[in-house]
Amino acid sequence: MFRRSHRPAFLALAAATALGLTAGCAAGGGSDSSGSSAGGEATLTLLTFETPNLTAKSWDDAIARVNAQVPGVKIKKLVSPTTDRATYAKQLLASGQLPDIMIAVSPTDFVKAGALAPFSADQLNQFMYPNAGAIGGKTYQLPWATQTVPFVYYNKDAFTKAGISSPPTTRSDFLADCAKLKDAGITPIEIGGGGTDTWADQYPLVAAVSADLYPQDPTFLTDLASGKASFTDPRFVAAADKVAKLASAGYLDKAGLSRSYANTEQAFRDGKAAMYPMGSWFPASADTKPPSFQTGVFTWPTESGQPVVPVFTGGGMTVSAKAPNVALAQKWALAFSTGKTNLDAQVKADGLFMAIKGYTPPADAGAAYNASFQLFQKASAANQTVNSFAGEQGDGSLPPGTVSDMQKAVVDLINGGKSAEQFAQALQDSYKKNTNGG
């Protein structure tokens, strides 16, 4: 899932589970740790991450495929030891060891430091949204995939048990269904966020802000940057308050706040709650190891019932401006991001909607993936997509520190430690601190 490493990311847009290096690998990039061998082979470091979907083997297989397509490259794989991959990469940058290639690392701060090489328009001609996440008019991170963050996945058997015949479209129907589920002894909504996986608690908030605020105010973040808007604005507070009210009504599984991401997913699979707001990477799990119940999917309900689908496009590879061979590193990154076999593998492993011109998902993609992809395509065709709140990258995106602060503050919002107004003020204070030092 290529959400932003500070949450999602947006940009989901999962937890990195271990620090693993291939034989002989050391963290680093540039002339200190990578270069060309006597035979002309370039040795490049690649920063990746591991999740329940994206295992060490899946990365190794993908790397081997691309190496076969791009002769002359030897990849040393570095696995981030933390979900906050950007902070980890900044530590490497500060010590002169920035990896030559990185994936799913928010590029903004690295661009400010002059650490990344931009891709040219010609290099981006295979991408559907070449300017997604652009910074100062230049694209530094390959916009290779789109994710919906979140959809709502649901247990059809639990809905039937509670007497619910179809998923809700309006908020009033949603609340009525939550009440029916609770009355039937079923926790309505699963959430997560324990330990290092604080990012997993944010999806009801991301959904509410994306669905309620962004259709009316698509320039909210831009206005925030210019001082024309604030997190304390009534519409943002109202969206946050909807999450607080779901929690106070007993519709959110508060026990999930102590669970890891993997255990949260397993809790939904075990039937501990009927609904699971999560990024569109979840179908990769649901299709690989189907739960005992039928899984459905719908969009987070809005007041009017008009569908709104939060999306994030990006999450691809970036290349260090000090890589020993920038052109070859970019060629390798492009091959990774556009090859049909590799893209098919990513669809099956992580449920990505590949944003590559002419690409079609494999015929044997699973039922949950196909249902999610069709819902996304329908919304896209009807112009019913918006940015996924806090998953934005490029110009106007939230500072990484504010995204992290938001994820921590969501716990208080759900547990009743902060009102919606106090939560909004905390975000505004964080934004001010992280943009101009307070």
C-alpha positions in Angstrom: 0.0 0.0 0.0 1.6 3.2 -1.1 -0.1 5.6 1.3 2.0 8.5 2.6 4.5 7.0 4.9 3.5 9.4 7.8 0.0 7.8 7.9 -1.1 7.1 4.3 -1.2 8.3 2.0 -2.4 8.9 2.1 -0.2 7.9 0.7 -1.6 5.0 1.7 -1.0 4.8 0.5 1.1 -0.4 5.6 3.3 -0.9 8.5 6.9 -1.8 7.7 7.6 -4.8 9.8 11.3 -5.3 9.8 14.7 -4.0 8.8 16.1 -6.3 6.3 19.0 -5.9 4.0 20.1 -8.2 1.1 23.5 -9.8 1.5 26.2 -7.2 1.6 23.8 -4.3 1.7 24.4 -1.1 3.6 22.2 1.9 3.9 23.2 4.6 1.5 23.5 6.2 -1.8 25.8 8.4 -3.8 29.5 8.0 -4.1 29.9 6.9 -0.5 28.2 3.5 -0.8 27.3 2.8 -4.4 28.9 3.2 -7.8 30.0 1.3 -10.9 31.8 -1.9 -10.8 34.9 -2.7 -13.0 32.6 -4.3 -15.5 30.4 -1.2 -15.8 27.6 -2.4 -13.6 25.9 0.3 -11.5 25.2 -0.6 -7.9 22.1 1.2 -6.7 20.5 1.2 -3.3 16.7 0.9 -3.1 14.6 1.8 -0.1 11.5 -0.3 0.2 9.1 -1.4 3.0 7.3 -4.6 3.9 3.7 -5.2 4.8 1.4 -8.2 5.1 0.7 -7.7 1.4 4.2 -6.6 0.2 6.4 -9.3 1.6 10.2 -9.6 1.3 9.7 -12.2 -1.5 7.4 -10.0 -3.5 10.0 -7.2 -3.5 12.8 -9.6 -4.4 10.8 -11.1 -7.2 10.0 -7.6 -8.6 13.6 -6.5 -8.3 14.7 -9.6 -10.2 12.2 -8.9 -13.0 13.4 -5.4 -13.5 17.0 -6.3 -13.3 16.4 -8.6 -16.2 14.9 -5.7 -18.2 17.6 -3.2 -17.3 21.0 -4.7 -17.7 23.9 -3.2 -15.9 22.1 -2.6 -12.6 22.7 -4.3 -9.3 20.2 -3.4 -6.6 21.0 -3.4 -2.9 17.6 -3.5 -1.0 17.1 -1.5 2.2 13.9 -2.1 4.1 12.6 0.8 6.2 12.5 -0.1 9.9 9.6 2.3 10.5 6.3 3.3 8.9 7.5 6.9 8.9 9.7 6.2 5.9 10.3 9.9 5.2 11.8 10.6 8.6 14.0 7.5 8.2 15.1 8.7 4.8 15.8 12.1 6.2 18.2 10.5 8.7 20.0 8.8 5.9 20.1 12.0 3.9 21.6 13.9 6.9 24.4 11.3 7.1 25.1 11.3 3.4 23.5 7.9 2.8 20.3 8.8 1.0 19.3 5.7 -1.1 19.6 6.1 -4.8 16.0 5.0 -5.4 13.1 5.2 -2.9 9.5 4.1 -3.2 6.4 5.5 -1.4 8.4 8.3 0.4 6.8 11.7 0.3 9.2 13.8 -1.8 8.4 17.4 -0.7 11.1 17.9 1.9 13.7 16.1 -0.2 13.0 18.4 -3.1 13.4 21.4 -0.9 16.8 20.0 0.0 17.7 19.6 -3.6 18.1 15.8 -3.1 15.9 14.4 -5.9 16.2 14.4 -9.7 13.0 15.4 -11.6 11.6 13.2 -14.4 11.2 14.7 -17.8 7.9 15.1 -19.7 9.1 12.4 -22.1 9.8 10.0 -19.3 6.3 10.6 -18.0 4.4 10.0 -21.2 3.2 6.6 -20.2 1.5 7.9 -17.0 -2.2 8.8 -16.9 -1.7 11.7 -14.5 1.9 12.9 -15.1 1.6 16.0 -13.0 0.1 14.3 -9.9 2.1 15.4 -6.9 4.2 17.9 -8.9 6.3 20.3 -7.0 7.1 23.7 -8.6 5.8 22.3 -11.9 8.2 19.3 -11.8 7.4 15.6 -11.1 9.9 14.0 -8.8 7.9 10.9 -7.8 6.4 8.6 -10.4 2.6 8.8 -10.3 2.2 5.1 -11.1 -0.8 4.0 -9.1 -4.1 5.3 -7.7 -5.7 4.1 -4.5 -9.0 5.0 -2.9 -8.5 6.0 0.7 -10.8 4.8 2.0 -13.6 2.7 0.8 -15.8 0.9 3.3 -15.5 -2.9 3.2 -18.3 -4.8 4.9 -19.3 -8.2 6.1 -22.4 -9.1 4.0 -23.4 -11.8 6.5 -23.3 -9.4 9.4 -25.5 -7.0 7.4 -28.0 -9.8 6.7 -28.0 -10.8 10.4 -28.9 -7.2 11.4 -31.6 -7.0 8.8 -29.8 -4.7 6.4 -30.5 -5.5 2.8 -28.1 -3.1 1.0 -25.2 -0.8 2.0 -26.1 2.8 3.0 -25.7 5.8 0.7 -26.8 8.6 3.0 -25.5 9.5 6.4 -28.9 9.0 8.0 -29.1 5.5 6.5 -25.6 4.9 7.7 -26.4 5.8 11.3 -29.6 3.7 11.2 -27.6 0.7 10.0 -25.0 1.2 12.7 -27.8 1.2 15.2 -29.2 -2.0 13.8 -25.8 -3.7 13.9 -25.3 -2.6 17.5 -28.7 -3.9 18.5 -27.9 -7.2 16.9 -24.8 -7.4 19.1 -22.4 -6.6 16.2 -19.8 -3.8 16.5 -20.5 -1.6 13.5 -17.0 -0.2 12.5 -13.5 -1.6 12.9 -10.6 0.7 13.4 -6.9 0.3 14.4 -3.9 2.4 15.5 -1.9 0.6 18.2 1.9 0.8 18.7 3.7 2.2 15.7 0.6 1.9 13.5 -1.0 5.1 14.6 -1.8 5.8 10.9 -4.4 3.1 10.9 -6.8 5.1 13.2 -7.4 8.0 10.8 -9.7 6.5 8.1 -13.1 7.6 9.5 -11.8 11.1 9.7 -10.2 11.0 6.3 -13.5 9.7 4.8 -15.6 12.4 6.6 -13.4 15.3 5.6 -13.0 14.1 2.0 -16.7 13.4 1.6 -18.1 16.4 3.4 -15.6 19.2 3.0 -13.7 18.7 -0.2 -16.6 18.6 -2.7 -17.6 22.1 -1.4 -14.1 23.4 -0.8 -11.6 21.6 -3.1 -9.0 24.3 -2.5 -9.1 23.9 1.3 -5.4 23.0 1.7 -4.3 25.8 -0.7 -6.4 28.2 1.2 -4.9 26.9 4.4 -1.4 27.6 3.1 -2.4 31.2 2.2 -4.1 31.8 5.5 -7.6 32.0 3.9 -8.7 28.8 5.7 -8.1 27.2 9.0 -8.7 23.8 10.5 -11.0 25.6 13.0 -13.4 26.5 10.1 -16.9 25.2 10.9 -17.0 22.7 8.0 -13.8 20.9 9.1 -15.0 20.9 12.7 -18.3 19.5 11.6 -16.6 16.6 9.8 -14.5 15.8 12.8 -17.5 16.0 15.0 -19.2 13.3 12.9 -16.3 10.9 13.8 -16.6 11.9 17.5 -20.3 11.1 17.5 -19.8 7.7 15.9 -17.4 6.9 18.7 -19.7 8.3 21.5 -22.6 6.2 20.1 -20.5 3.1 20.4 -20.2 2.5 16.7 -16.4 2.4 16.5 -14.4 -0.5 18.0 -12.3 1.6 20.4 -10.4 -1.6 21.4 -8.9 -1.4 18.0 -6.9 1.7 19.0 -4.5 -0.7 20.8 -4.2 -3.1 17.8 -1.5 -3.1 15.2 -2.6 -2.7 11.6 -2.2 -6.5 10.9 -4.3 -7.3 14.0 -6.9 -4.8 13.0 -7.3 -6.4 9.6 -7.5 -9.8 11.3 -10.2 -8.5 13.7 -12.4 -7.6 10.7 -11.7 -10.9 9.0 -12.7 -12.6 12.3 -16.0 -10.9 12.3 -15.4 -8.6 15.2 -17.0 -5.7 13.4 -19.2 -5.3 10.3 -17.5 -2.5 8.5 -13.9 -1.7 7.8 -12.9 1.8 6.4 -9.6 1.1 4.7 -7.6 1.8 1.6 -8.1 -0.1 -1.6 -5.2 -2.3 -0.8 -7.4 -4.5 1.5 -8.8 -6.5 -1.4 -5.4 -8.0 -2.0 -5.8 -9.7 1.4 -9.5 -10.5 1.0 -8.9 -12.1 -2.4 -5.7 -14.0 -1.4 -7.2 -15.5 1.8 -10.9 -14.9 1.7 -12.6 -14.5 5.1 -15.5 -16.9 6.0 -18.0 -14.2 5.0 -18.7 -12.5 1.7 -17.0 -9.1 1.5 -18.8 -6.1 -0.1 -17.6 -2.5 -0.7 -19.3 0.9 -0.7 -18.3 4.6 -0.5 -18.4 6.5 2.8 -22.0 7.8 3.0 -22.7 11.5 2.5 -25.5 13.7 3.7 -27.1 13.8 0.2 -26.3 10.3 -0.9 -24.1 11.5 -3.7 -21.1 9.3 -4.0 -17.7 10.8 -3.2 -14.6 8.8 -3.6 -11.3 10.0 -2.0 -8.3 9.1 -4.2 -4.6 9.4 -4.0 -2.3 9.0 -7.1 1.4 8.7 -6.6 3.4 6.7 -4.2 6.0 5.7 -6.8 9.7 5.8 -7.1 12.0 8.8 -6.6 15.7 9.0 -7.6 18.4 10.7 -5.8 20.1 13.6 -7.5 23.4 12.2 -6.3 22.9 8.6 -7.5 26.1 7.3 -9.2 24.1 7.1 -12.5 20.9 9.1 -12.4 19.9 8.2 -15.9 20.2 4.5 -15.2 18.5 4.8 -11.9 15.6 6.6 -13.6 15.5 4.0 -16.3 15.3 1.2 -13.7 12.5 3.1 -11.8 10.5 3.5 -15.0 10.9 -0.1 -15.9 9.7 -1.1 -12.4 6.7 1.2 -12.7 5.5 0.4 -16.2 6.3 -3.3 -17.0 3.1 -5.4 -17.4 4.2 -8.4 -15.5 5.4 -6.2 -12.6 2.2 -4.2 -12.6 0.1 -7.3 -12.6 2.0 -8.6 -9.6 1.4 -5.3 -7.8 -2.3 -5.5 -8.5 -2.5 -9.0 -6.9 -0.1 -8.2 -4.0 -1.4 -4.8 -3.0 -4.6 -4.0 -4.9 -3.2 -1.0 -6.8 -5.2 0.7 -9.6 -2.3 1.2 -12.0 -2.3 4.7 -13.5 -0.4 3.6 -16.7 -1.9 4.4 -20.1 -3.4 1.3 -21.8 -3.0 -0.9 -18.8 -5.7 -3.4 -17.9 -5.8 -5.5 -14.7 -5.1 -9.2 -15.0 -8.1 -11.4 -15.9 -7.7 -13.4 -12.7 -7.8 -10.4 -10.4 -10.0 -11.3 -7.4 -13.6 -10.4 -6.7 -12.9 -7.8 -4.0 -10.4 -6.1 -6.2 -12.8 -6.0 -9.2 -15.6 -4.6 -7.1 -13.4 -1.9 -5.8 -11.9 -1.1 -9.2 -15.3 -0.9 -10.8 -16.6 1.4 -8.0 -13.5 3.7 -8.6 -14.0 3.7 -12.3 -17.6 4.6 -12.0 -16.9 7.5 -9.7 -14.0 8.7 -11.9 -16.2 8.7 -15.0 -18.9 10.6 -13.1 -16.4 13.2 -11.7 -17.1 12.0 -8.2 -13.5 11.8 -7.0 -11.7 14.1 -4.6 -8.3 14.1 -3.0 -7.9 11.9 0.0 -7.5 14.2 3.0 -3.9 14.1 4.4 -2.8 12.0 1.5 -2.0 14.8 -0.8 1.5 15.3 -2.0 3.3 18.0 -3.9 2.5 21.7 -3.8 0.0 22.5 -1.0 0.2 19.2 0.8 0.2 19.0 4.6 3.6 19.0 6.4 4.6 15.5 7.5 4.7 16.6 11.1 1.0 17.7 11.0 -0.1 14.4 9.5 1.7 12.6 12.3 0.2 14.9 14.9 -3.3 14.4 13.4 -3.0 10.6 13.7 -2.1 10.9 17.3 -4.9 13.4 18.0 -7.5 11.2 16.4 -7.1 8.9 19.4 -8.3 11.7 21.7 -11.1 12.5 19.3 -12.4 9.0 19.4 -11.8 8.4 23.1 -13.5 11.7 24.0 -10.3 13.3 25.3 -10.7 16.1 22.8 -13.9 17.7 21.3 -14.1 18.3 17.6 -13.2 21.9 18.3 -10.2 21.1 20.4 -9.1 18.5 17.8 -9.3 21.1 15.0 -7.4 23.7 17.1 -4.6 21.1 17.8 -4.3 20.6 14.0 -4.2 24.3 13.4 -1.5 24.7 16.0 0.5 21.8 14.5 0.2 23.3 11.0 1.4 26.6 12.2 4.4 25.0 14.0 5.3 22.8 11.0 5.1 25.5 8.3 6.7 28.5 9.9 8.0 27.4 13.3 5.0 28.7 15.2 
